[in-house]
Amino acid sequence: MSFIAELSERMPQRVHAPGTPEYEAGAAVFAGSGTPDVVVRPASAAEVAEAVRAAVAAGAPIAVKSGGHGSAPVTGGLVIDLSALNAVELADDGSRLVHVGGGAHWGDVAAALTPHGLVVTSGDTTDVGVGGLALGGGLGWFARTHGLTVDLLREVELVTAAGEVLQVNADSHPELFWALRGGGGNFGVVTRFTFEAQPVDGLVGGHVRFDQSDVRAVVGAWRDVFRDGPDELNSTLLVMPPLMPEMPAGPQMSVALVGSEDDLRRLLEPLLSLPSVADVSLGPVAYPDLLEAAPPGEPPFRFVGGNGFVPDLSDAALDVFVSALDREVPTMLLLRALGGAFSRVPTDATAVAHRDGRALVAVNGILPADATDDQVAAARAGVDEAIAFTSGAYSNFSPEFGDDVTAIYPPATLDRLRAVKREIDPGDVFRASHHIAP
């Protein structure tokens, strides 16, 4: 009897074969749809452990779907789909601890915390998965105010390659806990996260859109505002090329402040006074309002380029970033403000080591989904000069690194991650899309 048949007997209603709706949902991950032999949708950590033990005994590859970043399509083997483990529960002891299932999405977390006036640094969309984003570090709203998602992580329930269920925290398994905060899905299956949510007393934000008349002035003013702004001020600046009517070209700023609208407008005055301002929408917001709905279906484009942390947003760096937009390949520029609480975390405290970054920069050529190799090469070459100003990459924005993780982790960090991998998963059962070999 195959291990799939045995699992089906031991876990009825959990094992789903090709052709079923559960299979199709589980096979589709962030980067596309795969063709696994079977999809298992466990309802507890114990069932996850049983699925892991069966697959390891049979020598079948394992992929984990927890939603969002960190996933890759698989061929053959077993997908463990954590979508049934999506509970979000706030502790009732006043500790502000929130327990989040490995299959939950950030929209679930925001909805649960908002009535209590609490937040956790989260992704940009309601649909991004907690598991994938958090294990990669968790760069998103409130990073300047409270640090990364993993900086608020207090405990993880982890199923190991041996089928054990561990409670991992700074006291019980300190080195493994360090590795899980930024090391991706290389060390097991996280079935539950425990975060320490943070209070928010007054939240304002919104969007400011600029025309294309002076992109360099917008980028420079944005740099100045967030270089000198308080930790409570968070923002992303996206500069898009002309692509389609429903996607306006030019700079678009998303912003949030823990504070008042008057304070926000005062802090943003250097930007709001620019002649290229085309639309301003600012006011009181709730935590869920900051998370946008992701567009349905797979993107019609292929993004080719790179990203990295920038310690110094110098004029020279900004000149190069903006000049990358002026080429035949349609190109986008993304700047996410860092510093603040993000940069006060010691370099070796988590597996996200580039804490001197004042911003995360991404520059990507936008190509048709069926782009040729020559088109991809041309798009990639055009961003090299911009990426040269960075000091590392953020894994969740780097879908194409595969087994080469040297751009994400400095040598000392990578050596430490590999040591943890050798101890917890010596057989290399868990091969995340950013694979750390033992």
Secondary structure, 3 states (H helix, E strand, C coil): CCHHHHHHHHCCCCEECCCCHHHHHHHEECCEECECCEEECCCCHHHHHHHHHHHHHHCCCEEEECCCCCCCCCECCEEEECCCCCCEEECCCCCCEEEEECCCEHHHHHHHHHHHCEECCECCECCCEHHHHHHCCCCCECHHHHCCHHHHEEEEEEECCCCCEEEECCCCCHHHHHHHCCCCCCCCEEEEEEEECEECCCCEEEEEEECCCCHHHHHHHHHHHHHHCCCCEEEEEEEECCCECCECCEEEEEEEECCCHHHHHHHCHHHHCCCCEEEEEEEECCHHHHCECCCCCCCCEEEEEEEEEECCCCHHHHHHHHHCCCCCCCEEEEEEECCCHHHHCCCCCCCCCCCCCCEEEEEEEEEECCCCHHHHHHHHHCCHHHHCCCCCCCHHHCCCCCCCCCCCCCHHHHHHHHHHHHHHCCCCCECCCCCCCC
